[in-house]
Amino acid sequence: MSFGKTAVLGVGLIGASFALAMKKRGLCGHVAGFGRKEANLLRARERGIIDSYDIDPARVASGADLVVFSLNPGAFRETAKRVAGSLKKGAVVTDVGSVKGGLVREMEDILSREAFFVGAHPIAGSEKSGIETADPDLFEAQKCIITPTDKTDGAALESLVSLWRSFGADVVTMDPYEHDRVFGAVSHLPHIVAYELMNSADEIDGSYLGYCGKGFRDLTRIASSSPELWRDICILNSDNLAAFVDTFIQRLERIREYLARADAEALEGEFRRAKSLRDGLGQD
């Protein structure tokens, strides 16, 4: 399984790591990149991450056998419309985004005339962005969620599963709507909490942040993630997240009640339950 030309639309940490992973394993002949900032694309070419670039996504995608959307998900629809008419017949189009659900259906509808769209979400990366930390082995021993639908082309699905396995990823298939429930709970909600923990500490007294230790830094690490990216993810998964925020608020209100009545036993019970759940995840 290999691709003659691969188009990477969005050359950040994940897009650049994807390109490097393809090159390291000899899975493509040419990698073309698209992005909003030409200076970043030029650096990516100079570092051998991509072979060519253009600020027009349609030209980058033209003639590609594989097209990878690694843009902020809020830009998917418009970019898909821009490239749809330039896609090679039978091209495989995928993504590396953290939100699926209805967006997968929209991408299928926009691109269905010529190309086959298959959603994907590698569970890899960090709160950092940019090509400086790109790594061809970023996906090694990490899960990659593939989200086929009843419209998914079987051969395209097989080629994507094979591709991610060649990167060393543990591939799991999942319904796109179930994907958004799962990752709304274990990824999207935690990002909201991290952002608001920072804002809450600042609102209590911003000067206190000068005294934070490793625990606070570890807990809020993901608040350094791109606000633009997480704005898009939260809006696209807003129905699930609104319900999950309600659940979190209810648990905080329960803690507030325990504190108000100085119920040490109830507090310890909550903390023991959480410790047991966290210990069950194993080592980081």
Order of alpha helices (4+ residues) and beta strands (2+ residues): beta-alpha-beta-alpha-beta-alpha-beta-alpha-beta-alpha-beta-beta-alpha-beta-alpha-alpha-alpha-alpha-alpha-alpha
